[in-house]
Amino acid sequence: MSFKIFKNTVLLFVLILISCGSKSNTQAQVENIEITPIENKTISVGANQLSEYLPLLNGKRVGIVANQTSVVFKNDKTYTHLVDSLVTLNVNIKKVFSPEHGFRGNADAGEVVKDGADIKTGLPIVSLYGKNKKPSADQLRGLDVIIFDIQDVGVRFYTYISTLHYILEACAEQDIPVLILDRPNPNGQYIDGPTLEEEHQSFLGMHPIPLVHGMTIGEYAKMINGEQWLTDGIQCEIKIIKMTDYWHSRNYSLPIRPSPNLPNDQSIKLYPSLGLFEGTNINAGRGTEFQFQRYGAPFLNPETMTFAYTPQANFGAKYPKHKGELSYGEDLSNETVNNEMTLKWIIRAYENSTDKSLFFLTNGFTKHAGTTKLQKQIESGMTEAEIKDTWQEGLKRFKKTRAKYLIYQ
């Protein structure tokens, strides 16, 4: 089925006014989700390009892949959830597909998300982080188009790009087009890290890309299609609703945390580096209010690792590593973060482990790194510069491939 354009200028003008100019009772005030100032006021996300995609939904039965970041911004810096906005505009939404962390963004990392119904709209919610990560033919039956609108952070093991893969694949198999509402990549200024090796594919990394890929969701969808990464090389019909006034070197401060344990810009910038701790026995700030802005463990040497904290269960981390245990490490909440992924903290933590046999969760670390080489390199005492030298061929190859699919400069 192809996208068909329906024009009705008067109706469209009214719809835009309703969505952007009026107060709504369904503002997405998600519990425990912080709102911070929008740094780049002139960037307009795909969801705000209503005149581009509302005509494509006319007379269609619509499914939406969304979470708490799927919002339409207003001129007064408030916002409404995309689903709430489209329901108000009488778009025929049939169901919502929910990724990791859930539709309203309050599930822990790795926590099973269950099917259910949205308490605000009554719409059925189909989990893509429970029994199945790929929607079935039955779950897609009766839909004419799928909207994908989720804020990504540009890191390979951040699972929303894996959800994107499965949505494209399932929709290609059922001949359903996918409408992608693009959003900025807050780590889109650079490309870095080891390239995933095919034998280590998992939901934490499905494609041969570096750990930091430097692409928006829309660009990444083009790459999935273009590189024939879907099963048997099938292609999904996609239409990307582009942003305005965005380019990759431009900083973007996220107004809504993209997942429970990325509460602010500092955590998002540190995530590519500290996310590797997820494959170790080191706590990366989960169970505190400084997620991905500190790290520690009881077995790090307190004489050299003088910062200490005790993880406790909290929003987004019911069972953090070393819950209730005094952990030694480093506080990075005021660290200057450059546009790069660094290994200095994981190397420092390993070197200061009083029992190195406790450090790596080998299978988990390999899934996050995308290679067995990185663990061996750290254990062998290689420096960060020496390790990064081994990444350069893969990075050069990826950059050449990436250039074919860029939408923004």
C-alpha positions as CSV (number, residue, x, y, z in Angstrom):
1,M,0.0,0.0,0.0
2,S,1.4,3.4,-0.9
3,F,1.0,6.7,0.8
4,K,-1.7,8.9,-0.9
5,I,-1.9,12.6,-0.4
6,F,-5.3,14.2,0.3
7,K,-5.5,18.0,0.2
8,N,-8.0,20.0,2.1
9,T,-6.5,23.4,2.9
10,V,-9.3,24.7,5.1
11,L,-9.6,21.6,7.2
12,L,-5.8,21.3,7.6
13,F,-5.5,24.9,8.7
14,V,-8.2,24.2,11.4
15,L,-6.5,21.1,12.5
16,I,-3.1,22.8,12.9
17,L,-4.7,25.5,15.0
18,I,-6.3,23.0,17.3
19,S,-3.1,21.0,17.8
20,C,-0.6,23.9,18.2
21,G,-2.5,26.9,19.5
22,S,-5.0,25.7,22.0
23,K,-4.7,24.4,25.6
24,S,-5.2,20.7,25.9
25,N,-6.4,18.6,28.9
26,T,-4.3,15.8,27.7
27,Q,-0.8,17.3,28.1
28,A,1.8,14.6,28.5
29,Q,2.7,15.3,32.1
30,V,4.4,11.9,32.7
31,E,5.1,11.1,36.3
32,N,8.7,11.4,37.2
33,I,9.7,12.8,33.8
34,E,11.7,15.9,34.0
35,I,11.2,18.9,31.7
36,T,14.2,21.1,30.9
37,P,14.5,24.2,28.7
38,I,14.6,23.6,24.9
39,E,18.1,24.8,24.0
40,N,17.6,25.1,20.3
41,K,14.3,26.9,19.9
42,T,14.3,26.9,16.1
43,I,14.7,23.1,15.7
44,S,11.2,21.8,14.8
45,V,10.8,18.0,15.1
46,G,9.0,15.8,12.6
47,A,6.0,15.5,14.8
48,N,5.5,19.3,14.6
49,Q,5.3,19.2,10.7
50,L,1.6,18.6,10.8
51,S,0.9,19.9,7.4
52,E,3.3,17.3,6.0
53,Y,1.7,14.2,7.5
54,L,-1.9,14.8,8.5
55,P,-3.0,14.5,4.9
56,L,-1.3,11.1,4.8
57,L,-3.5,9.8,7.6
58,N,-6.8,10.9,6.1
59,G,-9.1,7.8,6.0
60,K,-6.4,5.5,7.3
61,R,-6.4,3.0,10.1
62,V,-3.3,4.0,12.1
63,G,-1.0,2.2,14.5
64,I,1.7,4.2,16.4
65,V,5.0,3.1,17.8
66,A,5.5,5.7,20.6
67,N,6.6,6.4,24.2
68,Q,6.7,9.4,26.5
69,T,9.0,11.3,24.1
70,S,6.5,11.2,21.2
71,V,5.1,14.7,21.6
72,V,4.0,17.8,19.6
73,F,5.6,21.0,20.9
74,K,3.6,24.2,21.3
75,N,4.8,27.8,21.0
76,D,4.7,28.3,24.8
77,K,7.1,25.4,25.3
78,T,4.5,23.0,26.6
79,Y,3.6,19.9,24.6
80,T,0.9,17.3,24.0
81,H,1.6,13.6,23.5
82,L,1.3,12.7,19.8
83,V,-1.3,10.1,20.5
84,D,-3.4,12.5,22.5
85,S,-3.1,15.2,19.8
86,L,-4.1,12.8,17.0
87,V,-7.0,11.5,18.9
88,T,-8.2,15.1,19.4
89,L,-7.8,15.6,15.7
90,N,-10.1,12.5,15.0
91,V,-7.3,10.5,13.4
92,N,-8.4,6.9,13.4
93,I,-5.8,5.4,15.7
94,K,-6.4,1.7,16.3
95,K,-3.5,0.7,18.6
96,V,-0.3,1.7,20.1
97,F,2.9,-0.3,20.0
98,S,5.1,0.1,23.1
99,P,8.9,-0.3,23.2
100,E,11.3,-0.9,26.1
101,H,10.4,1.2,29.2
102,G,6.7,1.2,28.1
103,F,4.4,3.6,26.4
104,R,4.5,6.2,29.2
105,G,8.2,5.5,29.9
106,N,8.1,4.2,33.5
107,A,9.4,0.6,33.2
108,D,12.9,-0.4,34.2
109,A,15.6,-1.2,31.7
110,G,15.1,-4.8,30.7
111,E,11.8,-5.1,32.5
112,V,9.1,-7.0,30.6
113,V,6.4,-4.6,29.3
114,K,2.9,-6.0,29.2
115,D,0.1,-5.6,26.8
116,G,-2.7,-3.4,28.1
117,A,-4.8,-0.3,27.5
118,D,-3.8,3.4,27.7
119,I,-5.5,4.9,30.7
120,K,-5.9,8.3,29.0
121,T,-7.3,7.2,25.6
122,G,-8.4,3.7,26.1
123,L,-6.4,2.6,23.1
124,P,-5.0,-1.0,23.2
125,I,-1.3,-1.2,23.8
126,V,0.8,-3.9,22.2
127,S,4.1,-4.6,23.9
128,L,7.2,-4.9,21.8
129,Y,9.3,-5.7,24.8
130,G,7.6,-8.7,26.2
131,K,6.7,-12.0,24.5
132,N,7.7,-10.7,21.1
133,K,9.9,-7.8,20.0
134,K,8.5,-8.0,16.4
135,P,4.8,-7.4,15.8
136,S,3.0,-10.3,14.4
137,A,0.8,-10.4,11.3
138,D,-2.2,-10.7,13.6
139,Q,-1.1,-7.6,15.6
140,L,-0.8,-5.6,12.4
141,R,-4.0,-6.8,10.8
142,G,-6.4,-4.1,9.9
143,L,-3.8,-1.3,9.9
144,D,-3.1,0.9,6.8
145,V,-0.1,2.8,8.1
146,I,2.3,2.7,11.1
147,I,3.7,5.9,12.6
148,F,7.1,5.6,14.3
149,D,8.0,8.5,16.6
150,I,10.5,7.8,19.4
151,Q,13.4,9.9,20.6
152,D,16.7,8.0,20.2
153,V,20.1,8.9,21.7
154,G,22.4,7.6,19.0
155,V,24.0,4.6,20.8
156,R,23.9,1.1,19.3
157,F,22.8,-0.7,22.5
158,Y,20.0,1.8,23.1
159,T,17.2,-0.6,22.0
160,Y,14.9,1.7,20.1
161,I,16.8,1.2,16.8
162,S,16.3,-2.5,17.2
163,T,12.6,-1.9,17.7
164,L,12.7,0.2,14.5
165,H,14.3,-2.8,12.6
166,Y,11.6,-5.2,13.7
167,I,8.8,-2.6,12.8
168,L,10.2,-2.1,9.3
169,E,10.6,-5.9,8.8
170,A,7.1,-6.8,10.0
171,C,5.5,-3.9,8.0
172,A,7.5,-4.9,4.9
173,E,6.1,-8.4,5.2
174,Q,2.5,-7.1,5.5
175,D,2.9,-4.4,2.9
176,I,2.2,-1.6,5.4
177,P,4.0,1.7,4.9
178,V,5.8,3.3,7.9
179,L,5.7,7.0,8.5
180,I,8.8,8.1,10.5
181,L,8.6,11.4,12.4
182,D,12.2,12.4,12.8
183,R,13.9,13.8,15.9
184,P,17.4,15.1,16.7
185,N,20.2,12.8,17.8
186,P,21.7,14.4,21.0
187,N,24.9,12.4,20.3
188,G,24.8,13.1,16.5
189,Q,28.0,15.2,16.4
190,Y,30.4,12.2,16.2
191,I,30.9,8.6,15.4
192,D,33.0,6.3,17.7
193,G,33.4,2.9,19.2
194,P,34.0,-0.6,18.1
195,T,31.9,-1.9,15.1
196,L,29.5,-4.8,15.9
197,E,30.7,-8.2,14.7
198,E,28.0,-10.3,13.0
199,E,28.4,-13.2,15.4
200,H,27.5,-11.0,18.3
201,Q,24.2,-9.7,17.1
202,S,21.4,-9.3,19.7
203,F,18.7,-6.9,20.6
204,L,21.5,-4.8,22.0
205,G,23.0,-4.5,18.6
206,M,21.5,-5.9,15.3
207,H,23.7,-4.2,12.6
208,P,27.4,-3.8,11.8
209,I,27.7,-0.2,13.1
210,P,29.9,1.5,15.6
211,L,28.8,2.0,19.1
212,V,28.0,5.7,18.4
213,H,26.5,5.9,14.9
214,G,25.8,9.7,14.4
215,M,22.4,9.3,12.7
216,T,18.8,10.3,13.3
217,I,16.1,7.6,13.4
218,G,15.0,8.6,9.9
219,E,18.5,8.3,8.5
220,Y,19.0,5.0,10.2
221,A,15.7,3.7,8.7
222,K,17.1,4.6,5.3
223,M,20.2,2.7,6.0
224,I,18.3,-0.4,7.2
225,N,16.5,-0.5,3.9
226,G,19.4,0.5,1.7
227,E,21.9,-2.0,3.2
228,Q,19.2,-4.8,3.0
229,W,19.5,-5.6,6.7
230,L,15.9,-6.9,6.8
231,T,15.3,-10.6,6.4
232,D,15.9,-11.7,2.8
233,G,16.7,-8.2,1.9
234,I,13.0,-7.1,1.8
235,Q,12.3,-3.4,1.7
236,C,9.8,-1.4,3.7
237,E,8.0,1.5,2.2
238,I,9.0,4.5,4.4
239,K,8.3,8.2,4.4
240,I,10.4,10.4,6.6
241,I,8.9,13.6,8.0
242,K,12.0,15.8,8.3
243,M,12.9,18.3,10.9
244,T,13.7,21.9,10.2
245,D,16.8,23.8,11.2
246,Y,18.7,20.7,12.4
247,W,22.2,19.6,11.4
248,H,24.4,17.0,13.0
249,S,26.9,19.3,14.6
250,R,24.2,21.2,16.4
251,N,23.6,20.5,20.1
252,Y,20.2,19.6,21.2
253,S,19.0,19.5,24.8
254,L,16.2,16.9,25.2
255,P,13.1,18.4,26.9
256,I,11.9,15.0,28.1
257,R,14.1,12.2,29.4
258,P,14.2,9.5,26.7
259,S,14.2,6.7,29.3
260,P,14.0,6.5,33.1
261,N,17.7,6.4,33.7
262,L,18.8,9.2,31.3
263,P,17.6,12.2,33.4
264,N,19.5,15.0,31.8
265,D,22.0,16.2,29.1
266,Q,25.0,15.1,31.2
267,S,23.8,11.5,31.4
268,I,23.0,11.4,27.7
269,K,26.5,12.6,26.8
270,L,28.1,10.1,29.2
271,Y,25.9,7.2,28.2
272,P,28.1,6.0,25.2
273,S,31.0,5.6,27.6
274,L,29.4,4.6,30.9
275,G,26.8,2.3,29.1
276,L,29.6,-0.3,28.8
277,F,29.4,-0.7,32.6
278,E,26.0,-2.4,32.0
279,G,28.0,-5.5,30.9
280,T,30.1,-5.5,34.1
281,N,29.5,-5.8,37.8
282,I,30.0,-2.0,38.2
283,N,27.0,0.1,39.1
284,A,26.6,3.1,36.7
285,G,24.5,5.3,38.9
286,R,21.3,3.3,38.7
287,G,19.5,3.5,42.1
288,T,20.6,7.1,42.6
289,E,19.5,10.4,41.1
290,F,22.7,10.6,39.1
291,Q,22.2,7.7,36.6
292,F,25.1,7.5,34.1
293,Q,26.9,10.3,35.9
294,R,28.8,8.1,38.3
295,Y,30.1,4.6,38.7
296,G,31.1,2.4,41.6
297,A,31.2,-1.0,43.3
298,P,32.1,-2.4,46.7
299,F,35.2,-4.1,45.2
300,L,36.8,-1.0,43.8
301,N,39.8,0.2,45.9
302,P,38.5,2.9,48.3
303,E,42.1,4.3,48.7
304,T,42.1,5.3,45.0
305,M,38.4,5.5,44.4
306,T,37.4,8.0,47.1
307,F,33.9,8.9,46.0
308,A,31.3,6.6,47.7
309,Y,27.6,6.1,47.4
310,T,24.9,3.5,48.2
311,P,22.5,2.5,45.4
312,Q,18.9,2.1,46.5
313,A,15.7,1.1,44.7
314,N,14.1,4.1,42.9
315,F,12.2,5.1,39.8
316,G,13.6,3.2,36.9
317,A,15.7,0.8,39.0
318,K,13.9,-1.6,41.3
319,Y,17.0,-3.8,41.6
320,P,20.1,-1.8,40.9
321,K,23.5,-3.4,41.1
322,H,24.9,-3.5,44.7
323,K,21.6,-2.3,46.2
324,G,22.2,-1.2,49.7
325,E,26.0,-1.7,49.5
326,L,28.5,1.1,49.9
327,S,30.2,1.4,46.5
328,Y,33.4,3.2,45.7
329,G,34.1,5.0,42.4
330,E,33.9,8.4,40.7
331,D,31.5,11.2,40.4
332,L,31.2,12.5,36.8
333,S,28.2,14.8,37.2
334,N,30.4,17.9,36.6
335,E,32.8,16.3,34.2
336,T,33.4,18.1,30.9
337,V,32.2,15.8,28.1
338,N,33.7,16.1,24.6
339,N,32.1,14.7,21.5
340,E,33.7,11.3,21.9
341,M,33.3,7.9,23.5
342,T,36.0,7.3,26.1
343,L,37.3,4.1,27.7
344,K,39.3,5.9,30.4
345,W,36.7,5.3,33.1
346,I,36.1,1.6,32.4
347,I,39.9,1.0,32.2
348,R,40.4,2.9,35.5
349,A,37.7,0.9,37.2
350,Y,39.2,-2.4,36.0
351,E,42.7,-1.3,37.1
352,N,41.4,-0.4,40.6
353,S,39.4,-3.6,41.1
354,T,40.5,-5.5,44.2
355,D,39.2,-8.7,42.6
356,K,39.3,-8.5,38.8
357,S,37.4,-11.8,38.5
358,L,34.3,-9.9,39.7
359,F,34.5,-7.3,37.0
360,F,33.1,-8.6,33.7
361,L,29.8,-10.2,33.0
362,T,31.4,-11.8,30.0
363,N,28.3,-12.5,27.9
364,G,26.7,-9.2,28.8
365,F,29.8,-7.2,28.1
366,T,30.3,-8.8,24.7
367,K,26.7,-7.9,23.8
368,H,27.2,-4.3,24.7
369,A,30.6,-4.0,23.1
370,G,29.6,-6.0,20.0
371,T,32.9,-7.8,20.1
372,T,34.9,-10.1,22.3
373,K,38.1,-8.1,21.6
374,L,37.4,-5.2,23.9
375,Q,37.3,-7.2,27.1
376,K,40.5,-9.0,26.1
377,Q,42.1,-5.6,25.2
378,I,41.2,-4.1,28.6
379,E,42.4,-7.2,30.5
380,S,45.7,-7.2,28.6
381,G,46.5,-3.7,29.8
382,M,46.2,-1.9,26.4
383,T,45.9,1.8,26.6
384,E,42.8,3.7,25.4
385,A,44.8,5.1,22.4
386,E,46.0,1.6,21.4
387,I,42.5,0.2,21.6
388,K,41.0,3.0,19.6
389,D,43.5,2.4,16.9
390,T,42.0,-1.0,16.3
391,W,38.6,0.6,15.6
392,Q,39.7,2.9,12.8
393,E,39.2,0.6,9.8
394,G,35.6,-0.2,10.9
395,L,34.9,3.5,11.5
396,K,36.2,4.5,8.1
397,R,34.1,1.8,6.4
398,F,31.0,2.9,8.3
399,K,31.4,6.6,7.6
400,K,31.5,5.8,3.9
401,T,28.3,3.8,4.2
402,R,26.6,6.3,6.4
403,A,27.2,9.2,3.9
404,K,24.7,7.5,1.5
405,Y,21.8,7.9,3.9
406,L,22.2,11.3,5.5
407,I,19.3,13.7,5.4
408,Y,21.0,16.4,7.4
409,Q,24.5,17.8,7.1
